[in-house]
Amino acid sequence: MSFAATSMLDDALRATYTACVGIDEELADLKKMAGINTAITGVGTVASVGATATGFAKAKTDSDIEELEKLIKEIEEIQAKDINQDDFDKDTFLKEFDMVYEDTVKNIDKYKNELEELNKKSKSLGNWRTGLLAGSTVTNIAGAVISSRTINKDDIQGQIDECVAAQKELKKAIAQANIKGEDVTEAKRIYDACREYESVDVSKIVKRGKGATIASSAGAAFGGVGTAISAAANSKKIREDNSDAGKSKEKNLNSASNVLSAGVTAASATATVFNAMQISAIKKVATVASECSGVLK
């Protein structure tokens, strides 16, 4: 009977080892991926924040361009009138304007140079916004891929369930061996460490991984559309269409791109939070896994 009890205990210990060993390694891999993903989505958030800020700076520059274009147009109209007037009418005409406005007429070349510089700045800001949005889109795509791997990589819950089941059998075997006076010190140490799996909640890892996947996917979608719209708004065809309809279209495209940039920022930030929360959940399970594996090895 003693031999049977010992055999039962040995069988239970072997089953425990088979079911429980290796879970810590799987969790370590998940933790590493979640950590990498947190960094990636963090970079994506920074990029999208930059794209949003750049977009608003471009909007301000474009507004300045619009005002300067109006001023230059008015100046050119005045100059045209000035040329077509005879000497008497010219003097009468100029007296109707303030000296400030007269100085403005004299400085039209300076305003045209300023307009050229503002257009260059607007073009450059548009390119920066497009580039930053494209970068954020790439990081969100990567984030979605990695997040999906953290929830589909392996059936961690299934492994833990097998380990818990093995502990229940080990508990029975320890009780039997203890009755027969067998040494159960090592078996109890293993049981005490590995039984903690009963209290862990793996669902939080999966839920937060799914949250990160959804947020990153949304960020990638917003970023992809925003990048395309930003590129279109900054294209030569759109920028050089100075008709009212053309200017309105450019303004609308830029506004849409800025809104999408803000959307990417929100999605990327959300994904980063989910990734950080997933790491926290993994750590809690990993603590139990480390203790259990420590006594098994």
Salt bridges, closest charged atoms under 4 A:
ASP11 OD1 - ARG14 NH2 2.33
ASP24 OD2 - LYS297 NZ 3.73
GLU25 OE2 - LYS297 NZ 3.64
GLU26 OE1 - LYS153 NZ 2.81
ASP29 OD2 - LYS153 NZ 3.18
ASP62 OD2 - LYS58 NZ 2.82
ASP64 OD2 - LYS60 NZ 2.99
GLU66 OE2 - LYS70 NZ 3.98
GLU69 OE1 - LYS247 NZ 2.95
GLU76 OE2 - LYS112 NZ 3.19
GLU116 OE2 - LYS120 NZ 3.88
GLU117 OE2 - LYS120 NZ 3.82
ASP154 OD2 - LYS153 NZ 3.20
GLU169 OE2 - LYS172 NZ 3.61
GLU186 OE2 - ARG189 NH2 2.99
GLU250 OE2 - ARG239 NH1 3.91
